[in-house]
Amino acid sequence: MFGRMVGDFLVLGGGIAGASAGYFLARSGKVLLLEREVALGYHSTGRSAALFSEYYGGAAVRALTAASRSFFTAPPAGFGASVVRARPVVALCPVGSEERFAAVLADGRTAPTPVREIGPAELQQLCPIVRPHWYSRAMLKPATMDIDVHAVHQGFVRGIRARGGEVVTSARVRELSRQGDHLWRAITDRGEFLAPVVLNAAGAWADELAGLADVRRIGLVPKRRTAALVAGPPGVSVADWPMVADVTETFYFKPESGGLLASPMDETPVPAGDVRPDDLDVAVAVERIEACTTLVIRHIRTAWAGLRSSVADDVPVIGEAPGTPGFFWLAALGGYGIQTAPAAGRLAADLVTSARTRDSYLAIGIDPAELAPGRLESEPAI
């Protein structure tokens, strides 16, 4: 038990969002980061096969991603020499989806490193198991990268501790209330924590914590994403293959741990909790990948599921709660949480400390109203 502890910033949630914001906040004061689970990043961060992609998401997400690139390619001291590795993406057009392919291609050509259409010969060189007659067109997204999620997350956590912050696990928040005009008070399973500012970065539980604080919810919906690890073709190294997906977003596969990581790209609304893979979703992934490729999947090495949480417009929520001074959101990062973490965490920290706030938005190229919680109507969580 920690008894009673007072800090400058109370960060709720120890996944990539809370850790990144805490890392940048720790430059300005004492951070108290509280995580409900026994381990940090258990539900989403620790189950992510993250890809850095400036082709992914809407305009605000792409801006946050682009602003995070330099952090990943040249990480600060404490993160290791490299946290990313090149991993191009091949996007296939299922026969009959040519209109969707054309839209994705046109959109991708506006990215910092534009996509380009590729022919059957180049595709076979990149990934020889794709069936030639399954698709009608293909494109290459050349600037995507695998992210070492563990290295990034732990680098943020080490930075918080190195700057005098406290990272407390098994600290589920039971009560969250404003004490007068100056302090927020969190009663947890590990003790009482107080600070002038709360940053709600609790992932799928962010709306629940807002309810404890009598703050209007943002309509957060947790969604399950399933993944399974399968073997590649016998005797073939797949380590340098690209990630392969279809433009209608019904499956992907990519090299992972000597095999292939497969997903049906499901987004099933679920209550916040410790999600498990659904056997049907795993079977769907297998069926779709076998249809697209010559791969025969006879065995699932392991399968798992993670949570991704979003709001109605699928845009992150970063900003101060309307009418509730000192309560800030860093939530609804959806499937973009890892790749946007450096910029989103820095922006949240700047908002909390009022440091270079206008310049922070200008540098990213985002209108503050696009991310502000006040843009959302209150909706019931699942």
LINGIVEN-V282474 format. One line per field, one symbol per residue. phi: phi as a letter, one per 20 degrees, with the letter a starting at -180 (. if undefined). psi: psi as a letter, one per 40 degrees, with the letter a starting at -180 (. if undefined). burial: b if it has 16 or more other C-alpha atoms within 10 Angstrom, else e. A space follows every 50 residues. Layout:
phi = ???
psi = ???
burial = ???
//
This chain:
phi = .emccdcecdddodffffffffgffffdreededcfefcfmfedgfdeef cebeddnffffffffgfegffffcffgodnfbccbgbgdddedggodfff gffffffffefgdffbfcegffffffbfefffefddbbcddedebfdfff ffffffffffffenfdddeldffecbbedmdccecdecfdpdccafcdde celfefffffffemdgfdmfcfcecdbbdcfefgmdedgdfffcbdfeld abbbfalnccedbelfcegbfgrefcfegfffffgffffffecefdedbe facbbcdcdbdgeldgdcqefgmcgndddbblfledfffdggffffffff ffelelgffffffencfgffdffffdefcfff
psi = iebhhhadhhhhheaddddddddddeeeahhhhhhdidiifddddeehgi hhheehiaddddddddeedddddgiiieeidheihhgihhhihihefddd ddddddddeeidhiiiiiidddddddgeehhdedidiiihgeeiiihgdd ddddddddddddeeihhhifghhdihihgaediihhhieeahhiidhhhg febeedddddddefihiefhhiihhiiihiiahhehhedeiihhiieefe iiiihhfeahhiiefighhiihagiiihddddddddddddddiehhhehh diiiiiihhiadefhihhihhheghehiigifebeedddedddddddddd ddefhfddddddddfhhdddeideeiihihi.
burial = eeeeebbbbbbbbbbbbbbbbbbbbbeebbbbbbbbbeebbbbbbbbbbb bbbbbbbeebbbbbbbbbbeebeebeeebeeebbeebbbbbbbbeebbee beebbeebeebeebbeeeebeebeebbebbbeeebbbbbbbbbbbbbbbb bbbbbbbbbbbebebbbbbebbbeebebeeeebbbbbbebebbbbbbbbb bbbbbbbbbbeebebbbbbbbbbbbbbbbbbbeeeeebeebbbbbbbeee bbbbbbeebbbbbbbbeeebbbeebebeeebbebbbebbbebbebeeeee eebebbbbbbbeebbbbbbbbeeeebbbbbbbbbbbbbbbbbbbbbbbbb bbeeeebeebbeebbbeeebbbbbebeeeebe
//
